[in-house]
Amino acid sequence: LSMGIPDSWQPGAALLERCQLSGIPIDKLGPNRLGEILGEFRSYWSTQDLHLNEGEWQHRFLRNLVALKNKNQLYAQPTGTSDARKRSLAEDLNDKSWCTA
């Protein structure tokens, strides 16, 4: 039976074993990070006109976890420790370099 992803969709117990086999220790993610990933997954796929069966949703979620792991985004950094922002907000707001010829 194929279905769009329900708002309450959860990965099944069999997925945990497949995660371990794929080198993803899902138990080390912690409930908050797993909840974030799951929420983003459901939010994205709820906007798509895609109808999959339960096994296919499980596989799609595993592929999502593998992709996050490969991009080093599986384990979130604590807030404020990212080095993505090298400049202050004031510097960004006053930056005029984009309009110079």
N, C-alpha and C positions, 0 to 999 in steps of 0.2 A: 504494500500500500504506500503510494507516494504522497507526500504532503509538503506544504510550505513549512518553514521552521516555526514552531509554536513559541510564544513568548516565554514559556516555562521549560523549554527544552534543556535537558541536562545530559552530559555524556554518561554513557553506561559503564558498568563495572569492567566489561571486557576491554573498554578503551584504555583503562589504567594499565592493563597488561601490555597492550600494544605500545603504549607510551614508553614503558620500561624497555621493550625490545627495540624501540627507535632511539634510545639514549636520552629520553626525556623523563627525568625523575619528577613526575607531576606532584608527588607528595612534598617536594621541597619548594614548590611555588608559594605555598601558603594560601589560605582561603581568600584573602583580599586580592592578591594578584590573579588567582584563578578566576575569581568573580569578575574582575576587570576584563580579562581576556574573553571570558564566556559572554559577558554583556556586549562587548564590541562585536563578537562573532554573531550573536543573535540579532543585534541591531542592524548590522550590514545585510545579513541574509534575509531579514524580514522585508527589506525593500526590493529584493530581487524576485522576479517571477520564475522561481525554480522550485520544482516539486521533487523531492528525493525521498527514498525510504529511510528508515532509521539507520540501517547499516551505512548508507551513503552519507548521511549527516555525520555519523561517527567518524567516518573516513575523512570527510572534509575538515572536521575539527582537528583531527590528528595532523593533517597536512598544514593547517594553520599554525599549530604549535611548532611543527618542524621548521616552517618558514620563519617564525619568530626567533627560534633558537639559532638558525643560520644567520640571522641579521643581528644577533646578540641583543635582542629585545625581549627575550623570554622572561628574564628576571629584571623587573623594574628597579631603577635606582631610587633611593629615597629622595624625596622632594628636596631640591636645593643643591644636590650634588652633581647635577649634570653640568658639563662644561660647554653645552651648546650655546649659551649666551656669554659672549666675550666682552660685550659692551653693555653699558647701562641703558635703561629705557630712555633717559634724557638724551644720550648720544644717538640712539636710534631715531628719536623724534626730530632731532636737529640735523640729521644727516642729509646733506644736499648733494652728495656725490652722484646720485642717480640722475640729476638734472644737468650736470655739466657736460659740455660738448667735448 
